Amino acid sequence: MKISLAPVSYCWDKTSIEDFYQQAANSQIDTVYLGETVCSRRRLLKFKDYLELAHMLKSHGKNVVLSTMALIEAQSELAELKKHIDNGEFSIEANDMAAVQLARQANIPFICGPTINNYNRASLDILQTMGMKRFVMPYELSKAWLESVISEPTKASFEVEVMGHGYIPLAHSARCFTAKHFGLNKDNCETICQQHPKGILAQTQEQQALLRLNGVQTQSAANIDLTQEIISMQQMGVDYFRVSPSSLACLDLANELTNALSHDVVDDKYELPFSHINNQQCNGYWFGQAGLAQV
């Protein structure tokens, strides 16, 4: 099993992004995804900036994947998507069926991202005929579902990736709840989400942390942590354990897991040395329960 680093889903400034990926380049992490996947109004980095980062990461021996938007709403966003497809060098994570179609037309193998609704083996087999080489499991599905899908009726020949650590993206909307929270409309949002590098925590009336608002994306308030399931994932045939970054500490965590796996020290009692990243954790979806549950 390899460790992958999901694209940064928050609106960080250019310097912070560059520093983050420079540290990723100097780590032992195998695969790095990068690109804007949440909102096209976040223009602090252009496509050429991400391409430069991709070349830098590749020069350090990383497998680089360019991630596409999860919600395509305008012709300009489609034009930006075509730049990703036509980059000529790096793999693509398709997070929308438009990206799947363009990759198929260009005869480019792609990774099927977690925001594409794949809920059965038949759809995955069809996507594989279209060029899918790896499948990232949607966040709300379970271990039992995955075991069934990748083993029946025959063992799957495509690679499998599971998000094992990070805030769970639950939904995307055409509306921006972060802008609305500050009395702004989406078209004149002033990129207000830049002021909230981990999103805005939303609580219930009983002061229970419930959700995290990240622009047009809604995330979990709790951090999913499936590190104790790594051995089980390996036995099932999962190829990649994905860490979704929200801070530099997440980068340290991914690097630690990479080193631990390479030295075969991960077992069912393995405990992360970075539990301080978020005290509130969850793993319910993996066990077929409510997502915010900690089993």
N, C-alpha and C positions, 0 to 999 in steps of 0.2 A: 504494500500500500504506500502511496505517496501523499504528501501534504500539498494542498493548493491554497493560494491566497486569492480570495474573491475580490472583485473590483471594489474600490472605496465607494460607498453609496452616499456619502455626505458631501456637502459643499465646502471643501477645504480650499484655502488659498493656494496659489500656484507654488509658492515656496514650500509650504507644508507637504504638498503632494510630491514634489521633487525630492525633498528630504526623505519622505517615507519610502519611495521606491529606490532611492540610493541605498538605504539600509536593507531593503529587500534584496537588492542586487548582491550585497555583501553577506547575505545569510545562506543557509543550506537548503532553503525552500526550493522545491522542484519546479512548480508551475505557478505562474503569476498571471492573473487576469487584470486587465486595466481598461479604463474607458468610462464615459458617462453613461449610466444606465437608467437614471431616474428622471432628469429634467433637462431639456435642451436649452432652457434659459440660464443654465449654469455655464457661462461662457468664459470662466477664468482660465481654462485650458482649451485650446483648439485641437483639432484632429492632428495637426502637424506636431503639436507638443506631445501628445500621446504616442505618436509614431517615434519621436526622438527617445522617449522613455523606453519604448519597446526595443529599440536598437541597443540602448544602453544595457537593458536587462539581458538581452540575448548575448551581448558581448561578455557578460558574466556567467554564461552557461545556463540561463533560465529558459524554460519552455514558456513562451509568451503567447497569450491569447487576447485578442481584442474583443471586448464585450460590447454588444449593441444595446440600444434603448429597449426598454420593456413595453413602452407605449408610444406608438407612432401616431401622431395627430396631424401633421402638416406636411406639405410638399417639401419644405426646406429640410425637415427631419428625414424624409425619404432620400433626399439628395446626400445628406450626411451619411446615411446608412450605406449608400452605394460606395462612398469613399472607403468605408471599412471593408466591404466585400472585395473591392478592387485594389487592396493594398499590395497584393502580389507577393507577400512574404509570410505573414503571420496567420495563425489559425483564428477562426471566428467563433465566438459564443453567440448563437442566435437566441435572442430573448423575445422575439416576436415572429409570427409566421411570415411577415414580409421579408425578414432576414433569411428565413429558411428558403423561401421561394427564390430570392436573388442568388443565394449561394448555390442552389440547385441549378439555376440557369447558367451560372458561371462555372459549373462543375467543380465546385470547391467543397471539400469535406468540412463539416462544421460540428460544433458541440451544441447540443440542445440544452438551452438554459432552463433554470427552474421556474421561470415565469410562463413557460409554454405548458398548457394543461395536458399533461400526459397521464392518463389514469388506467391504461391497460396495455397489454403486450402487443395487441394488434396495431395500435397507433405507433408504438415504438418501432415495430418491424417495418411499417410504411416509411417512417422517417429515416430508417437505416437505408432503405432502397434509394432515398433521396440524397444520401450523402452523410448522414449522421454517424459520427465515430464514437461519440461519448454522450451520455445522458446524465444530466444533473437532476436528481429526484426533487419534485415539488416538495416544499417544506412541510406541508400538512399531512403527508402520507406516512405510513408506519413501516416498521421493520418487517412485520408479517406480510404486508402488501408487497414490499420489495422482494422478499424471499420468493414469493409466489411468481411474481412477474419475470424475474430474471432466470428462473429455473424451469418454468413450464411454458409451452409443452416440451421445449428443449432448452438447454442452457444458452443464454444470450451470448452473442458474439461481439456486442458492442461494450465499450467500457462504461463503468458506473461511478458516479460521484455523489457524495452525500454531504450536505452542510452539517458540520459537527460542532461548530462554535461560532457564536455571534448573535446579534439581534436579528430576529426572523422577519423578513419582509412579508407582510400579510396581505397587502392589497395595494393597487395603484389606481389613481383616480384622475379624471380630466380636471378636477378642481384641486387647488392648492390650499390645504388646510393650514399650512404654516402662514401663508400670506393672509388668509382670512382671519387667523388669530390676531394679527396685528392691524386689521382693518384695511388691508391692501387688496387690490384685485390681482389676478394672476398675470395679466399682461403688463402691469406696472408694479411688480413685486419687490423691486429694488434688491433682488437676490438676498432677501432677508434671512434665508436659511443659512447663509454664510456665518451668521452670528451664533449659530447653534450647531457646533461640530459633532454632536451626538444626537441631534434632533431635540424635540420638545417633549418632555414627559407629560403624559395625560393620566390623571387619577380619577378614581370613582369618588362619589360623595363621602365614602367611608375612608378616603385617603389611601386607597389601595392602588399601587402602580399598575396600570392596565395596558397602555399603548404608548408608542413613541411616534410623534409626527415628524416626518422628514420630507418636507415639500409635498409633492403629490403622492408620496409613498407613506403607508402606515406600517409601522414595525411593532414587534413585541416589546414590552417594557423589560422583560427578563431576558437574560442571555441563555441561549440554548447551549448545553454542554453535554456532548456525547462521547467525551474522551474515554470513559470507562466501557464504551461499546466498541472500541477499536478492534479488539480481538474478535468479537462477534462479527463485525463488518468484514474483516479479512477472511474469516471462514466462509462467509456468504459469497464472497467474490467481489466486494466493493474495491475499486481501484484507487479512488481519491477521497481523502478526508478534507473537506473545505473549511477554511477559517475565514470568516467575514470580518474585516478590520473596522474598528471604531477608535483605535488609538495605537500608539507605538507599542504599547504593552501586548497588543494582539499579534504584532509582528514577532515579538520575543516568544510568545506562546507557540506560534507556528514553527519557528525555528527550533524550539525545544522539542516539539513533537517529532520534527524531522530527524533530529539527532537521536532521540529515544528510539524511534522505529529502526533507524539504521544500525543501532547497537542491540536491538532485540530486548529492550528492557521494559517495553510496554506489556502489561498483563491486565487481568480484570481487577486488580487492586491498585493500578497506577493512578497516582494523584498528581494533578497539575501543580507546578510551583507558582502559578500565576492566578490563584483563586481570587486575588484582590481586584481583578479586572471588573467584576460585577458580583456583588454578594447575592443578588437575586438571580437564581438560575431556574431553568425549566428543561424538561425533556419529554413532556407528555405525548406529543404527536408520535414520537418514535415507538411508543408503547401502545398506540391506539387509543389514547385518552385525550382529555382536554389539553390543548397546547401549553397552557400556562402551568400545568401540573408539574411537580417535581417528584418523579417516581424513585 
